[in-house]
């Protein structure tokens, strides 16, 4: 599609979204421009920012404040979305999973231990993030979460060996998940904000929350479907595999992109 046609679509609602695809080194490979509902690839042009795009669209200087231009952090958003899918499964199906495999304990304590883990982790994680070690904090949290979800999916086998040990491991997983997600939440939010200019911090936070909420929704749907056609332990095993993909993608794509493009 020609740039003039894209301009006509975006100028209709005065809303412009810039999506960017990056190489392993953090360089922009492709840009997609649209109004948020539909996007189109831009070919044959140098990388565009909000100012250059408004110039190409022939938007007068006096009208530019009326336009909402946002650059969406796709790499970090994808990593966060993959991570939130098993989280969505856990918040909705962990009690049914415990019942299915025969854990005779009050599963409500699972979320209590998870909350305790989050509270403990946030005492020190925020201070580390303030020192600029954002990607290191997220990586540490990812390692904990990957281990925890694989351990959670393995409870179906552990209970056949020792039911008491399985109960202890079940609640230990909750504590570890709380620690892992607790140290990642503020770090991910800071990462998104640091990639956005000052006038788009709100947009960056909304992108962060949208990625998280969409992933949770997908987790509810996929978790229920997998449990219906198979069992809950297979659903959590699938979620654990997604956390590995998220970890590899974060370390391979998001980290170099962040260090190359961060604004603060």
Secondary structure, 3 states (H helix, E strand, C coil): CCHHHHHHHHHHHCEEEEEEEECCCCCEEEEEEECCCCEEEECCCCCCCHHHHHHHCCCCHHHHHHCEEEEECHHHHHHHHHHHHHHHHHHHHHHHHHHHHCCCCCCHHHHHHHHHHHHHHHHHHHHHHHCCCHHHHHHHHHHHHHHHHHHHHCHHHHHHHCHHHHHHHHHHHHHHHHHHHHHHHHHHHHHHHHCCCHHHHHHHHHHHHHHHHHHHHHHHHHHHHHHHHCCHHHHHHHHHHHHHHHHHHHHHHHHHHHHHHCCC
